[in-house]
Amino acid sequence: MRTSAVSQLVGGQAQVSVEGSSLGGEDFLKLMLTQLQLQDPTEPMKNSELLQQFLAMANIQSLEQLSGVINGLWRIRRSF
């Protein structure tokens, strides 16, 4: 699948843009489960590949939280 943008933060929400549409964390999990269900049983996904995908999602969630904190601090600063 080709991507036009790997990821971006929009309003504190991490989104991945894939050919003009955006995906969130829930979509990522749905894709991951589908990938696991449809994989070839004679050649299952390597543990390292699966771990890399989970770590990528964890990084995106961390960026969401960081963005929320920064936005909160920015709002507090603007109120003074």
C-alpha positions as semicolon CSV with decimal commas, in nm:
position;residue;x (nm);y (nm);z (nm)
1;M;0,000;0,000;0,000
2;R;0,145;0,336;-0,099
3;T;0,130;0,624;0,144
4;S;0,127;0,992;0,064
5;A;0,226;1,097;0,417
6;V;0,356;0,866;0,687
7;S;0,195;1,041;0,980
8;Q;0,087;1,377;1,111
9;L;-0,069;1,524;1,423
10;V;-0,400;1,699;1,369
11;G;-0,563;1,855;1,672
12;G;-0,388;1,616;1,912
13;Q;-0,494;1,311;1,709
14;A;-0,232;1,109;1,524
15;Q;-0,340;1,027;1,175
16;V;-0,179;0,840;0,891
17;S;-0,268;0,951;0,542
18;V;-0,296;0,667;0,292
19;E;-0,370;0,772;-0,064
20;G;-0,579;1,068;0,046
21;S;-0,762;0,909;0,341
22;S;-0,663;0,922;0,706
23;L;-0,632;0,635;0,952
24;G;-0,630;0,646;1,331
25;G;-0,523;0,405;1,604
26;E;-0,840;0,198;1,586
27;D;-0,797;0,155;1,211
28;F;-0,438;0,046;1,269
29;L;-0,553;-0,229;1,506
30;K;-0,820;-0,347;1,261
31;L;-0,559;-0,367;0,984
32;M;-0,318;-0,550;1,215
33;L;-0,581;-0,810;1,311
34;T;-0,681;-0,861;0,949
35;Q;-0,317;-0,903;0,853
36;L;-0,272;-1,169;1,123
37;Q;-0,589;-1,352;1,023
38;L;-0,501;-1,360;0,653
39;Q;-0,133;-1,444;0,679
40;D;0,002;-1,761;0,525
41;P;0,013;-2,025;0,804
42;T;0,320;-2,185;0,647
43;E;0,507;-1,853;0,660
44;P;0,370;-1,651;0,952
45;M;0,483;-1,297;1,019
46;K;0,815;-1,278;1,198
47;N;0,805;-1,168;1,561
48;S;1,038;-0,878;1,484
49;E;0,803;-0,747;1,212
50;L;0,504;-0,768;1,444
51;L;0,695;-0,597;1,722
52;Q;0,802;-0,316;1,486
53;Q;0,441;-0,249;1,394
54;F;0,328;-0,241;1,757
55;L;0,616;-0,011;1,849
56;A;0,526;0,224;1,565
57;M;0,172;0,246;1,699
58;A;0,300;0,304;2,054
59;N;0,518;0,588;1,923
60;I;0,219;0,747;1,751
61;Q;0,014;0,723;2,071
62;S;0,299;0,884;2,266
63;L;0,309;1,167;2,014
64;E;-0,068;1,213;2,057
65;Q;-0,023;1,250;2,433
66;L;0,271;1,486;2,393
67;S;0,074;1,696;2,147
68;G;-0,215;1,718;2,392
69;V;0,018;1,838;2,669
70;I;0,182;2,095;2,441
71;N;-0,157;2,222;2,323
72;G;-0,270;2,254;2,685
73;L;0,041;2,449;2,777
74;W;-0,002;2,670;2,471
75;R;-0,362;2,750;2,571
76;I;-0,251;2,837;2,925
77;R;0,026;3,060;2,794
78;R;-0,212;3,239;2,557
79;S;-0,455;3,311;2,840
80;F;-0,200;3,533;3,021
